[in-house]
Amino acid sequence: MKKHILIGVTGGIAAYKACDLVSQLKKQDMEVRVMMTSHAAEFVSPLTFTTLSSHPCEVDLFDPSNPDPIAHISLAKWADLVLLIPCTANVLAKVVHGISDDLVTTTFLACTCPKWIAPAMNVHMYENPVTQNNLKLARELGYQIIEPVVGHLACDDTGKGKLADIYTVRDMIVRSFQQEKNLSNKKVLITAGPTQEAIDPVRFISNHSSGKQGYAIAKAAKELGADVTLVSGPVSLPPVDGVHTIPVTTALDMFEVMKEEAQKADYIVMAAAVADYRPAKVASDKIKKTKEETQIEMVPNPDILAWIGQHKQENQIVCGFAMETKDLDKNAQEKCIRKNCDLLIANNLKVEGAGFQTDTNVVTLVSKNTLKHLPKCTKEELGFLILRTMKEIEEGKSLC
């Protein structure tokens, strides 16, 4: 049976991009209906959406020509998923506070299906604390937020507020219906991001990890139905909806949390880039610059992955990460064995498209006796692949 996607278009310049989304979803054999605010109709003609969707585009809550006197209820019951795209700051504010003064907001309020919002607006409107509070409230209400991206905006400002890529949105919708909730009975524990090891009150030692891969795995695990806990070092990423996130700063912080949380987990994914060393002493005051050399004594941090491997319970599947700059296969397989991992994700920092800060990765899946080299993929795609592989390992299947 075809899935029913209800698109709500609001009054922003990015409204024209919703036309392409409707077309793309139709090509995925989905049935699409569109409703618009009156402001959106100033940017794109309702006739355009009627033509693209093969359904009348609804605009007016009280349209005397509409044979359905309660269209907002009929549309809400029809929808398997409702998406506001683009969603202005105004409509966002309305829907999170239950204001329903037109067809779009009234229908959204009546929907019981999954509710998605793709904001698009000027960077200063987006960063305004009022908007940020509304986004936080939307997440708390269980709405899926499709984050806008950084780019050059129609107003000539540059910053975050540009509508997310339409093909990314399409893929998210398609995948939301394709994914089997085959981790619905699993507790998944994930680490992400860097750690920061203080030198003095001003300075710290860290690394280039953005946390993107760990967060992508957490998002995938949530979509697969798992109960997800994310232990995150300091990152600049939005929280993952529906995921319990525990913020930490140092490797010692992360170690203490992991000792507690690991006992409860079925799958453990150690994606964080944990500092190997920390300063032996943290200066109580800022270390002043002098012409003399400054030496900082370093001591090793606990090896969290090794501890997890040593204390692994019979029913647990553990996945580690390894980043190398040479001899990837040899070093990664030795690490997998030494740290008692069921699976290890290895990549070479020098390979284009892999490593820190990127949205893609190029990895090798490593077990104690197998290697499987993968082509470049997005970190989100890799997140699903890692979890599927852990499930297969649990079921006794080989990587190859």
Secondary structure, DSSP 4 states (H G I P E B T S, - for coil): ---EEEEEE-SSTTHHHHHHHHHHHHHTT-EEEEEE-TTGGGTS-HHHHHHHHTSPPB--TT-TT-S-TTHHHHHHHH-SEEEEEEE-HHHHHHHHTT---SHHHHHHHH--S-EEEEE---HHHHHSHHHHHHHHHHHHTTPEE---EEEE-TTS-EEEEEPPPHHHHHHHHHHHHH---TTTT-EEEEEESB--EESSSS-EE-----SHHHHHHHHHHHHTT-EEEEEE-S---PPPTT-EEEE--SHHHHHHHHHHHGGG-SEEEE--B--SEEESS--SSPPPP-SS-----EEEPP-HHHHHHHT--TT-EEEEEEEESS-HHHHHHHHHHHTT-SEEEEEETTSTT-STT-SEE--EEE-SS-EEE---EEHHHHHHHHHHHHHHHHTT----
